[in-house]
Amino acid sequence: MSRFSLFLLGTLALSSGCSAHLIPVPTRPAEDSGFTVEAIPEPAGMAPAAAPPFRLQPGDVLSLKTISPAPLEVPRLSVDDAGFLHAPLTGAIEVAGTSLEEAEALLQARLRRYDRFGIVSLSVVEPAGHRASVLGAVVRPGTYILGGPTRVTELLAMAGGVSRNDGDAESVELGDLDAARVLRAGEPLPISIPRAFAGDPRHNVLLAPRDVLFVPSFQGAAVRVLGEVKHSRLVPWRPGLRLSEVLAQAQGMTAEADEADVRVVRGPLSAPRLYRASVRALIQGRATDVELARGDIVFVTKHWFASATDVIQRLIPLLIVPPVPL
């Protein structure tokens, strides 16, 4: 049996007892006793730690100078992918994971075979090996150089923040920060990105080279707006999304719309619930603006739609044709 058949059967079963008097939609999904979503557990955070000392990484670019009667100067030397530095007269020296002072000592010991009194000086031209990546629903995904101690919120700012969809009514965030994670060596850190933005030092941690910040999109988390609206839409869901907002993004209702009878279909397609909201009462200040849940379907009825069965018969064909995403 198809998902739409399950939807139809479940809704018709529900409507048999409430065709004349549908239940008013709760103001917030949390007030809907029959609707539950899987909660995302909040990570515990990490103990605040001081910035670790600078350690050379593959990709770092250095300059080399020697203080000597026969000075040597190399403006750019890169640490290769294997962690080795190839300098004149020294050959390959493994420097990945060492400090600048330790790397200088390694080079100086090798150069003493040719220059007994030379003193090696290294400086960082570009810390290109100290990079972190930002992936997912951000404005500028990519890899960014960590020029110094860098925290999670600073990296997200480098990437331009969460991507947004500038619709007809307002700008809507497309990234799910609650589900965003920082991966280190392939393992997620126990931190919450929203808590990091709230200034919690246990969550706004310092990044390490090769960390990856992934911000998933609200893919699949959307609200459909169908029926007597000027433009049927698939509106990206976000916490706190209101009925008035999605109707505005659908550019309002048509002249045939019944402002006192807007239906909200909520829950799994196998066992949905059908609620009624009144935009007329909302405009008149006699009702509160309904907060929608992810996956809700908002259906604006015509004046002559009297029963839930009539609504479902009109709604099913619309569900088959995907609405235009914002």
Helices and strands as residue ranges (DSSP letters): H 3-15, E 23-24, G 29-31, E 61-67, E 73-78, E 84-87, E 91-94, H 100-111, E 119-126, E 131-136, E 142-145, H 152-158, E 164-166, E 171-173, G 177-179, E 181-184, E 187-188, H 193-197, E 212-215, E 222-227, E 233-236, H 243-249, E 257-266, E 273-277, H 279-283, E 297-302, H 308-320, E 324-325
